[in-house]
Amino acid sequence: METIRGKVSREITFDELTERLAKYNEVSIDLGAGDGRFVLRMAEQHKDTFFIGIDSCRENLRVNSRTKLPNALFVIASAQALPCELNGVASHVSINFPWGSLIESLLNDDACLLNGILRVTRPRATMEIHLNADALATAGWDLHRGADQIEGTLNAAGWQTASRSDLDADALRAIPTTWAKRLAFGRDPRAVRLCFQK
């Protein structure tokens, strides 16, 4: 499994990963981690949880992956082809403001993505997804119809809806991602939070 820290990438074995995770009861995977800011902030705030940020674009992760925290790791991989080393490790998955292939996979019932998420999560795992109006509009959906579609897709894949809520600019500012801040001060700060349990 390829990991990154700054400009340096390194393969990590299953045994090395297992050793790093051994001290933590909770493991959270952030799919489509972007610049990695969310993973860093969460790792700083929740030192008893191990956070793994996954993104296919190494350029996105170069700056924030330089920060070395004992409970954070950045992995270069596609959300539709998650490394087998992660099988069964995650107690929680987050997907923050997906766009491009990730939002298309969520909207279109992509078995590679859905089966991968099922594979890397533990029984009774939780998942939280933040969706924004602009990304859904780019994919051809309005905010609530797109959220309905994704919620239905995940329900059919075995994830039960725990809660659903609309988010305004104030709520977006409380989410520690670079993109949430941009949305909060942008022309269309509408978003939806979906929470699920396996």
Contacts in CASP RR format, 6 or more apart in sequence:
PFRMAT RR
TARGET T0000
AUTHOR 0000-0000-0000
METHOD contacts of the structure
MODEL  1
METIRGKVSREITFDELTERLAKYNEVSIDLGAGDGRFVLRMAEQHKDTF
FIGIDSCRENLRVNSRTKLPNALFVIASAQALPCELNGVASHVSINFPWG
SLIESLLNDDACLLNGILRVTRPRATMEIHLNADALATAGWDLHRGADQI
EGTLNAAGWQTASRSDLDADALRAIPTTWAKRLAFGRDPRAVRLCFQK
1 11 0 8 1.000
1 12 0 8 1.000
1 13 0 8 1.000
1 14 0 8 1.000
1 17 0 8 1.000
1 75 0 8 1.000
1 77 0 8 1.000
1 83 0 8 1.000
1 85 0 8 1.000
1 86 0 8 1.000
2 9 0 8 1.000
2 10 0 8 1.000
2 11 0 8 1.000
2 12 0 8 1.000
2 75 0 8 1.000
2 76 0 8 1.000
2 77 0 8 1.000
3 9 0 8 1.000
3 10 0 8 1.000
3 11 0 8 1.000
3 12 0 8 1.000
3 73 0 8 1.000
3 74 0 8 1.000
3 75 0 8 1.000
3 76 0 8 1.000
4 10 0 8 1.000
4 58 0 8 1.000
4 61 0 8 1.000
4 62 0 8 1.000
4 65 0 8 1.000
4 74 0 8 1.000
4 75 0 8 1.000
4 76 0 8 1.000
5 65 0 8 1.000
5 66 0 8 1.000
5 68 0 8 1.000
5 74 0 8 1.000
6 61 0 8 1.000
6 62 0 8 1.000
6 63 0 8 1.000
6 65 0 8 1.000
6 66 0 8 1.000
7 62 0 8 1.000
9 58 0 8 1.000
9 76 0 8 1.000
12 73 0 8 1.000
12 85 0 8 1.000
13 85 0 8 1.000
14 85 0 8 1.000
17 73 0 8 1.000
17 85 0 8 1.000
17 86 0 8 1.000
17 89 0 8 1.000
20 50 0 8 1.000
20 73 0 8 1.000
21 27 0 8 1.000
21 50 0 8 1.000
21 89 0 8 1.000
24 48 0 8 1.000
24 49 0 8 1.000
24 50 0 8 1.000
24 71 0 8 1.000
25 48 0 8 1.000
25 91 0 8 1.000
26 48 0 8 1.000
26 49 0 8 1.000
26 50 0 8 1.000
26 91 0 8 1.000
26 92 0 8 1.000
27 49 0 8 1.000
27 50 0 8 1.000
27 51 0 8 1.000
27 52 0 8 1.000
27 89 0 8 1.000
27 90 0 8 1.000
27 91 0 8 1.000
27 92 0 8 1.000
28 42 0 8 1.000
28 49 0 8 1.000
28 50 0 8 1.000
28 51 0 8 1.000
28 52 0 8 1.000
28 90 0 8 1.000
28 91 0 8 1.000
28 92 0 8 1.000
28 93 0 8 1.000
28 94 0 8 1.000
29 51 0 8 1.000
29 52 0 8 1.000
29 53 0 8 1.000
29 54 0 8 1.000
29 86 0 8 1.000
29 89 0 8 1.000
29 90 0 8 1.000
29 92 0 8 1.000
29 93 0 8 1.000
29 94 0 8 1.000
29 120 0 8 1.000
30 36 0 8 1.000
30 38 0 8 1.000
30 39 0 8 1.000
30 42 0 8 1.000
30 51 0 8 1.000
30 52 0 8 1.000
30 53 0 8 1.000
30 54 0 8 1.000
30 93 0 8 1.000
30 94 0 8 1.000
30 95 0 8 1.000
30 96 0 8 1.000
31 53 0 8 1.000
31 54 0 8 1.000
31 79 0 8 1.000
31 93 0 8 1.000
31 94 0 8 1.000
31 95 0 8 1.000
31 98 0 8 1.000
31 102 0 8 1.000
31 117 0 8 1.000
32 53 0 8 1.000
32 54 0 8 1.000
32 55 0 8 1.000
32 56 0 8 1.000
32 79 0 8 1.000
32 95 0 8 1.000
32 96 0 8 1.000
32 98 0 8 1.000
32 102 0 8 1.000
33 39 0 8 1.000
33 53 0 8 1.000
33 54 0 8 1.000
33 55 0 8 1.000
33 60 0 8 1.000
33 61 0 8 1.000
33 74 0 8 1.000
34 55 0 8 1.000
34 57 0 8 1.000
34 60 0 8 1.000
34 61 0 8 1.000
34 178 0 8 1.000
34 179 0 8 1.000
35 60 0 8 1.000
35 61 0 8 1.000
35 63 0 8 1.000
35 64 0 8 1.000
35 178 0 8 1.000
36 53 0 8 1.000
36 55 0 8 1.000
36 60 0 8 1.000
36 61 0 8 1.000
36 64 0 8 1.000
36 65 0 8 1.000
36 74 0 8 1.000
37 64 0 8 1.000
37 176 0 8 1.000
37 177 0 8 1.000
37 178 0 8 1.000
38 94 0 8 1.000
38 96 0 8 1.000
38 175 0 8 1.000
38 176 0 8 1.000
38 177 0 8 1.000
39 51 0 8 1.000
39 52 0 8 1.000
39 53 0 8 1.000
39 64 0 8 1.000
39 72 0 8 1.000
39 74 0 8 1.000
40 64 0 8 1.000
40 67 0 8 1.000
40 69 0 8 1.000
40 72 0 8 1.000
41 176 0 8 1.000
42 49 0 8 1.000
42 51 0 8 1.000
42 176 0 8 1.000
43 49 0 8 1.000
43 50 0 8 1.000
43 51 0 8 1.000
43 69 0 8 1.000
43 71 0 8 1.000
43 72 0 8 1.000
44 69 0 8 1.000
46 71 0 8 1.000
47 71 0 8 1.000
48 71 0 8 1.000
49 71 0 8 1.000
50 71 0 8 1.000
50 72 0 8 1.000
50 73 0 8 1.000
51 71 0 8 1.000
51 72 0 8 1.000
51 73 0 8 1.000
52 72 0 8 1.000
52 73 0 8 1.000
52 74 0 8 1.000
52 75 0 8 1.000
52 86 0 8 1.000
52 89 0 8 1.000
52 90 0 8 1.000
53 61 0 8 1.000
53 72 0 8 1.000
53 73 0 8 1.000
53 74 0 8 1.000
53 75 0 8 1.000
54 74 0 8 1.000
54 75 0 8 1.000
54 76 0 8 1.000
54 77 0 8 1.000
54 79 0 8 1.000
54 82 0 8 1.000
55 61 0 8 1.000
55 74 0 8 1.000
55 75 0 8 1.000
55 76 0 8 1.000
55 77 0 8 1.000
56 76 0 8 1.000
56 77 0 8 1.000
56 78 0 8 1.000
56 79 0 8 1.000
58 76 0 8 1.000
61 74 0 8 1.000
61 76 0 8 1.000
64 74 0 8 1.000
65 74 0 8 1.000
75 83 0 8 1.000
75 86 0 8 1.000
77 83 0 8 1.000
78 101 0 8 1.000
79 101 0 8 1.000
79 102 0 8 1.000
79 105 0 8 1.000
79 113 0 8 1.000
80 101 0 8 1.000
80 105 0 8 1.000
80 110 0 8 1.000
80 112 0 8 1.000
80 113 0 8 1.000
81 112 0 8 1.000
82 116 0 8 1.000
82 117 0 8 1.000
82 119 0 8 1.000
82 120 0 8 1.000
86 120 0 8 1.000
87 119 0 8 1.000
87 120 0 8 1.000
88 119 0 8 1.000
88 120 0 8 1.000
88 121 0 8 1.000
88 122 0 8 1.000
89 120 0 8 1.000
89 122 0 8 1.000
90 120 0 8 1.000
90 121 0 8 1.000
90 122 0 8 1.000
90 125 0 8 1.000
91 121 0 8 1.000
91 122 0 8 1.000
91 125 0 8 1.000
91 126 0 8 1.000
92 125 0 8 1.000
92 126 0 8 1.000
92 127 0 8 1.000
92 128 0 8 1.000
93 117 0 8 1.000
93 120 0 8 1.000
93 121 0 8 1.000
93 125 0 8 1.000
93 126 0 8 1.000
93 127 0 8 1.000
93 128 0 8 1.000
94 127 0 8 1.000
94 128 0 8 1.000
94 129 0 8 1.000
95 102 0 8 1.000
95 106 0 8 1.000
95 127 0 8 1.000
95 128 0 8 1.000
95 129 0 8 1.000
95 130 0 8 1.000
96 129 0 8 1.000
96 130 0 8 1.000
96 175 0 8 1.000
96 177 0 8 1.000
96 179 0 8 1.000
96 180 0 8 1.000
97 130 0 8 1.000
97 131 0 8 1.000
97 132 0 8 1.000
97 135 0 8 1.000
97 177 0 8 1.000
97 179 0 8 1.000
97 180 0 8 1.000
97 183 0 8 1.000
97 191 0 8 1.000
98 106 0 8 1.000
98 129 0 8 1.000
98 131 0 8 1.000
98 135 0 8 1.000
99 135 0 8 1.000
99 138 0 8 1.000
99 139 0 8 1.000
100 135 0 8 1.000
100 138 0 8 1.000
100 139 0 8 1.000
102 113 0 8 1.000
103 131 0 8 1.000
103 135 0 8 1.000
103 136 0 8 1.000
103 139 0 8 1.000
104 110 0 8 1.000
104 139 0 8 1.000
105 112 0 8 1.000
105 113 0 8 1.000
105 114 0 8 1.000
106 113 0 8 1.000
106 129 0 8 1.000
106 150 0 8 1.000
106 153 0 8 1.000
106 154 0 8 1.000
107 139 0 8 1.000
107 141 0 8 1.000
107 146 0 8 1.000
107 149 0 8 1.000
107 150 0 8 1.000
107 153 0 8 1.000
109 153 0 8 1.000
109 156 0 8 1.000
109 157 0 8 1.000
114 153 0 8 1.000
114 154 0 8 1.000
114 157 0 8 1.000
117 127 0 8 1.000
117 157 0 8 1.000
118 157 0 8 1.000
118 158 0 8 1.000
118 198 0 8 1.000
121 127 0 8 1.000
121 198 0 8 1.000
122 198 0 8 1.000
123 198 0 8 1.000
124 197 0 8 1.000
124 198 0 8 1.000
125 197 0 8 1.000
125 198 0 8 1.000
126 162 0 8 1.000
126 195 0 8 1.000
126 196 0 8 1.000
126 197 0 8 1.000
126 198 0 8 1.000
127 154 0 8 1.000
127 159 0 8 1.000
127 195 0 8 1.000
127 196 0 8 1.000
127 197 0 8 1.000
127 198 0 8 1.000
128 193 0 8 1.000
128 194 0 8 1.000
128 195 0 8 1.000
128 196 0 8 1.000
129 150 0 8 1.000
129 193 0 8 1.000
129 194 0 8 1.000
129 195 0 8 1.000
129 196 0 8 1.000
130 167 0 8 1.000
130 175 0 8 1.000
130 180 0 8 1.000
130 191 0 8 1.000
130 192 0 8 1.000
130 193 0 8 1.000
131 143 0 8 1.000
131 146 0 8 1.000
131 147 0 8 1.000
131 150 0 8 1.000
131 191 0 8 1.000
131 192 0 8 1.000
131 193 0 8 1.000
131 194 0 8 1.000
132 143 0 8 1.000
132 179 0 8 1.000
132 183 0 8 1.000
132 188 0 8 1.000
132 190 0 8 1.000
132 191 0 8 1.000
133 142 0 8 1.000
133 143 0 8 1.000
133 188 0 8 1.000
133 190 0 8 1.000
133 191 0 8 1.000
134 183 0 8 1.000
134 188 0 8 1.000
136 142 0 8 1.000
136 143 0 8 1.000
136 146 0 8 1.000
136 147 0 8 1.000
137 143 0 8 1.000
141 149 0 8 1.000
143 190 0 8 1.000
143 191 0 8 1.000
143 192 0 8 1.000
144 192 0 8 1.000
147 164 0 8 1.000
147 192 0 8 1.000
147 194 0 8 1.000
150 194 0 8 1.000
151 161 0 8 1.000
151 164 0 8 1.000
151 194 0 8 1.000
154 161 0 8 1.000
154 194 0 8 1.000
154 196 0 8 1.000
155 161 0 8 1.000
158 198 0 8 1.000
159 196 0 8 1.000
159 197 0 8 1.000
159 198 0 8 1.000
160 196 0 8 1.000
160 197 0 8 1.000
160 198 0 8 1.000
161 194 0 8 1.000
161 195 0 8 1.000
161 196 0 8 1.000
162 195 0 8 1.000
162 196 0 8 1.000
162 197 0 8 1.000
163 193 0 8 1.000
163 194 0 8 1.000
163 195 0 8 1.000
164 192 0 8 1.000
164 193 0 8 1.000
164 194 0 8 1.000
164 195 0 8 1.000
165 192 0 8 1.000
165 193 0 8 1.000
166 190 0 8 1.000
166 191 0 8 1.000
166 192 0 8 1.000
167 190 0 8 1.000
167 191 0 8 1.000
167 192 0 8 1.000
167 193 0 8 1.000
168 189 0 8 1.000
168 190 0 8 1.000
169 183 0 8 1.000
169 184 0 8 1.000
169 185 0 8 1.000
169 189 0 8 1.000
170 184 0 8 1.000
171 191 0 8 1.000
171 193 0 8 1.000
172 180 0 8 1.000
172 181 0 8 1.000
172 183 0 8 1.000
172 184 0 8 1.000
172 189 0 8 1.000
172 191 0 8 1.000
173 180 0 8 1.000
173 181 0 8 1.000
173 184 0 8 1.000
183 189 0 8 1.000
183 191 0 8 1.000
END
